[in-house]
């Protein structure tokens, strides 16, 4: 776990990488269905940078063949052979339960099958909260890493699910060393409008925060994206909040908003991205099919930073 520094945040991924590299022991990444060249490439890059120790789960023959193609050395990792008919996701969960791995990464396996094993009642990995996706962005236009959640798991969260999404995010950020992370609940307007459920939910979430029902963070909302990221925009519109231009987390109203915002930040804002599934007892590296090798590597860094 990353040591806590009062009021800290991360300016970029390099600062997070250096923090994880300072750990006395490397976290063990269980790559479920490791017959995936791009995932293996990311895992070995993370190993070389003293981020993780790989635990590769799958068909040993195919895994060794890919490792050789990449010019890597099989002796530098643990390979768990999966016999025909066995489930690599179930084996990965078993390794976590037996303290033989610290977190899971998705390889060449269907997302639903992987998550089914994680949420199984016998897995021991459930927390009672919904699982959600946290995406971290580093971009030239913002002075620190910015979190967007949930753009990858819960399609249309209700008020209770939004509360759980926030609690998941706060839990992770506190593990990373943040103290009272600043959270903006995004909407199209700054006023509560009964015809716009997102604004009603945002106001309720802020009330929960003020009453202590949601703790260890600061929640502002309803608030539009421009006000959340720009103090000058807030000044011009007469929106009073000391946190404008300095939020750590953006809570989006639904998965479409999170997906579009994230892709806009990457393709138009030149952002680097790392992401993981949270809400279980361990983080899960679960990147999209179009994820770059860098995104997979940074996601490994992120998950290694909050494991254990």
VOTI-237088 format. One record per residue (C-alpha): residue in one letter; x, y, z. Coordinates in steps of 0.02 Angstrom, whole numbers, padded with zeros to 5 digits, always signed. Each point is the difference from the previous one (the first is absolute). Example, Ala and Ser with C-alpha at 12.3 -4.5 7.8 and 13.67 -1.06 7.14 Angstrom:
<sites>
a+00615-00225+00390;s+00069+00172-00033;
</sites>
This chain:
<sites>
x+00000+00000+00000;x+00064+00175-00042;x+00049+00098+00154;x-00114+00147+00037;x+00060+00178-00021;x-00118+00134+00064;x-00092+00085-00142;x+00105-00080-00135;x-00046-00033-00181;x+00097-00062-00150;x+00055+00124-00132;x+00028-00138-00129;x+00024-00186-00022;x+00189+00015+00022;x-00025+00052+00181;x-00112-00151+00028;x+00126-00116-00084;x+00140+00062+00113;x-00110-00026+00153;x-00040-00180-00047;x+00182-00035-00042;x+00046+00053+00177;x-00098-00145+00076;x+00106-00130+00087;x-00090-00143-00088;x-00075-00011-00173;x-00185-00040-00017;x-00046-00163-00086;x-00109+00024-00154;x-00105-00152-00047;x-00029+00008-00187;x-00155-00107-00033;x+00006-00086-00172;x+00176+00062-00032;x+00004-00055-00182;x-00012+00184-00048;x+00152+00081-00080;x-00043+00180+00043;x-00042-00041+00181;x+00162-00099+00018;x+00097+00144-00076;x-00073+00119+00130;x+00033-00121+00144;x+00182-00025-00048;x+00024+00188-00019;x-00069+00022+00175;x+00114-00138+00064;x+00154+00084-00075;x-00050+00163+00083;x-00013-00085+00171;x-00189+00021+00006;x-00065-00179+00003;x+00047-00183+00008;x-00098-00094-00136;x-00108-00152+00036;x-00056-00066-00170;x-00155-00110-00005;x-00045-00097-00156;x+00063-00125-00127;x+00184-00014+00047;x+00058-00052-00173;x-00083+00147-00088;x+00057+00120+00136;x+00182-00056-00017;x-00013+00016-00189;x-00060+00181+00014;x+00131+00040+00131;x+00135-00063-00118;x-00072+00104-00142;x+00012+00153+00112;x+00181-00040+00041;x-00036-00020+00184;x+00058-00133+00123;x-00131-00122+00070;x+00108-00034+00153;x-00034+00177+00061;x-00185-00035+00034;x-00118-00127+00074;x-00105-00098-00125;x-00156-00091+00060;x-00054-00125-00132;x-00187-00011-00031;x-00061-00170-00058;x-00134-00012-00133;x-00170+00031+00078;x+00068+00097+00149;x-00041+00184+00025;x+00149+00121+00007;x-00106+00131+00088;x-00047-00121+00138;x+00183-00048+00019;x+00049+00184+00010;x-00129+00028+00138;x+00069-00153+00091;x+00175+00072-00005;x-00065+00160+00079;x-00089-00099+00137;x+00160-00099+00036;x+00105+00159+00006;x+00098-00053-00154;x-00048+00156-00099;x-00050+00179+00044;x-00113+00052-00144;x-00071-00063-00164;x+00025+00056-00180;x-00114-00052-00143;x+00086-00095-00140;x-00079-00094-00144;x-00164-00032+00090;x-00175+00068-00012;x-00030+00142+00124;x-00163-00075+00063;x+00085-00167+00038;x+00139+00086+00096;x-00117+00106+00105;x-00116-00147+00031;x+00141-00088+00092;x+00042+00156+00100;x-00179+00028+00061;x-00036-00183+00034;x-00059-00021+00180;x+00144-00121+00034;x+00135+00115-00068;x+00021+00097+00161;x+00031+00157-00102;x-00168+00087+00017;x-00017+00154+00111;x-00188+00022-00011;x+00021+00152-00113;x-00029+00012-00186;x+00155-00013-00109;x+00042+00155-00101;x+00133+00061-00120;x+00126+00135+00042;x+00097+00084-00141;x+00150+00110+00039;x+00052+00131-00129;x+00161+00098-00018;x-00015+00144-00122;x+00086+00164-00042;x-00157+00101+00039;x-00013-00053+00184;x+00127+00016+00140;x-00022-00175+00074;x-00073-00170-00034;x-00187+00010-00025;x-00117-00145+00040;x-00160-00033-00099;x-00123-00128+00067;x-00101-00100-00050;x+00025-00012-00187;x+00021-00187-00012;x-00111-00105+00114;x-00167+00066+00063;x-00104+00058-00148;x-00129+00114+00080;x+00032+00013+00187;x-00137+00051+00120;x+00034+00105+00155;x+00056-00148+00107;x+00117-00063-00135;x+00074+00174-00022;x+00032+00002+00187;x+00092-00165-00015;x+00100+00063-00149;x+00058+00146+00105;x+00042-00111+00149;x+00101-00114-00115;x+00096+00149-00069;x+00034+00075+00172;x+00062-00168+00065;x+00125-00015-00142;x+00062+00179+00012;x+00026-00013+00187;x+00105-00155-00031;x+00102+00105-00122;x+00032+00131+00133;x-00135+00129-00037;x-00084+00084+00147;x-00179+00064-00027;x+00000-00019-00190;x-00105+00133-00088;x-00143-00073-00101;x-00107+00088-00131;x-00168-00080-00042;x-00018+00051-00182;x-00163+00060-00079;x-00046+00113-00145;x-00052+00145+00113;x+00042+00062+00176;x-00178+00015+00063;x-00113-00139+00060;x-00133-00036-00131;x-00132-00132+00043;x-00008-00045-00185;x+00186-00041-00001;x+00027-00146+00118;x+00188+00021-00002;x-00015+00170+00083;x-00116-00069+00134;x+00120-00143+00036;x+00149+00118+00006;x-00084+00108+00132;x-00045-00153+00102;x+00179-00065-00008;x+00064+00168+00061;x-00124-00007+00145;x+00061-00176+00044;x+00177+00067+00005;x-00047+00148+00109;x-00093-00114+00122;x+00145-00123+00011;x-00091-00141-00090;x+00137+00008-00132;x+00162+00042+00090;x+00186+00030-00029;x-00031+00109-00152;x-00073+00166-00060;x-00146-00008-00121;x-00060+00143-00110;x-00152-00011-00112;x-00095+00023-00106;x+00143+00076-00100;x+00040+00009-00186;x+00166-00059-00069;x+00063+00174-00047;x-00023+00063+00177;x+00078-00155+00074;x+00162+00020-00097;x+00012+00190-00015;x+00002+00124+00143;x-00016+00141-00125;x-00156-00075-00077;x-00075-00016+00174;x+00041+00182+00036;x-00079+00061-00161;x-00160-00099+00034;x-00007+00052+00183;x+00016-00178+00065;x+00075+00002+00173;x+00107-00149+00050;x+00181+00001+00056;x+00030-00166-00089;x-00035+00053-00180;x+00152-00034-00106;x+00072-00122+00128;x-00116-00151+00007;x+00076-00174+00009;x-00152-00099-00058;x-00140+00024-00126;x-00157-00103+00033;x-00094-00020-00164;x-00189-00028-00008;x+00009-00156-00109;x+00117-00113-00096;x-00025+00093-00165;x+00059+00163+00075;x+00152-00083+00078;x+00044-00091-00159;x-00016+00155-00110;x+00092+00112+00123;x+00143-00124+00017;x+00021-00021-00188;x-00008+00189-00024;x+00139+00023+00128;x+00108-00130-00088;x-00029+00044-00182;x-00025+00188+00013;x+00085+00042+00165;x+00154-00109-00029;x-00027-00090+00165;x+00086-00156+00060;x-00118-00120+00087;x+00005-00141+00128;x-00151-00091+00068;x-00059-00140+00113;x-00156-00079+00071;x-00025+00036+00185;x-00126-00048+00132;x+00066-00176+00030;x+00135-00037+00128;x+00132+00010-00136;x+00014+00110-00155;x-00024-00075-00172;x+00096+00059-00153;x-00130-00008-00137;x+00044+00106-00150;x-00096+00014-00164;x+00046-00098-00155;x+00069+00160-00077;x+00109+00043+00149;x+00181+00045-00039;x+00147-00091+00079;x+00033+00159+00100;x-00178+00000+00069;x+00016-00181+00054;x+00168+00036+00082;x-00064+00153+00092;x-00153-00097+00057;x+00118-00130+00075;x+00092+00139+00090;x-00164+00067+00068;x-00062-00169+00062;x+00169-00043+00076;x-00008+00165+00093;x-00163-00039+00089;x+00016-00188+00029;x+00026-00078+00170;
</sites>
